[in-house]
Amino acid sequence: MSFRNVEEKITLTGERMTLKRAWISLRANRPWWVFASNIFLMWGAFFFQTGALVYFFHY
């Protein structure tokens, strides 16, 4: 009942995001780059550690 008199004030457009526009937006987003770099480094460290573990079990 609390939303009975609420009206939608924002009109949505049917505009779609292109791949080029999304890439430009991601390039300018510094926090996204920090996050992506962190994920990349964590996966690299995980594979490096796993490779070292296999080496020590082998020899």
C-alpha positions as CSV (number, residue, x, y, z in Angstrom):
1,M,0.0,0.0,0.0
2,S,2.9,2.4,0.5
3,F,3.6,2.5,-3.3
4,R,0.1,3.2,-4.5
5,N,0.7,6.9,-5.4
6,V,4.2,6.5,-6.7
7,E,4.8,7.4,-10.4
8,E,7.8,6.5,-12.6
9,K,9.6,9.7,-13.4
10,I,12.4,8.4,-15.6
11,T,11.7,7.3,-19.1
12,L,13.8,4.5,-20.4
13,T,15.2,4.7,-24.0
14,G,15.7,1.7,-26.2
15,E,19.3,2.6,-26.9
16,R,21.7,-0.3,-26.8
17,M,25.4,-0.2,-25.8
18,T,27.8,-0.9,-28.6
19,L,30.9,-2.9,-28.0
20,K,33.1,0.1,-28.9
21,R,31.3,2.3,-26.4
22,A,31.6,-0.4,-23.7
23,W,35.4,-0.7,-24.3
24,I,35.9,3.1,-24.1
25,S,33.9,3.1,-20.9
26,L,36.0,0.3,-19.4
27,R,39.3,1.9,-20.5
28,A,38.5,5.0,-18.5
29,N,37.4,3.1,-15.4
30,R,40.4,3.0,-13.1
31,P,38.8,0.9,-10.3
32,W,37.9,-1.8,-12.9
33,W,41.6,-1.9,-14.1
34,V,42.8,-2.3,-10.5
35,F,40.3,-5.1,-10.0
36,A,41.1,-6.9,-13.3
37,S,44.9,-6.6,-12.6
38,N,44.4,-8.1,-9.1
39,I,42.4,-11.0,-10.5
40,F,45.1,-11.6,-13.2
41,L,47.9,-11.5,-10.6
42,M,46.0,-13.8,-8.2
43,W,45.5,-16.4,-11.0
44,G,49.1,-16.1,-11.9
45,A,50.3,-16.7,-8.4
46,F,47.9,-19.6,-8.0
47,F,49.3,-21.3,-11.2
48,F,52.9,-20.6,-10.1
49,Q,52.2,-22.1,-6.7
50,T,50.5,-25.1,-8.1
51,G,53.4,-25.6,-10.6
52,A,55.9,-25.5,-7.7
53,L,53.9,-28.0,-5.8
54,V,53.9,-30.4,-8.6
55,Y,57.7,-29.9,-9.0
56,F,58.4,-30.8,-5.3
57,F,56.2,-33.8,-5.4
58,H,58.0,-35.1,-8.5
59,Y,61.5,-34.7,-7.2
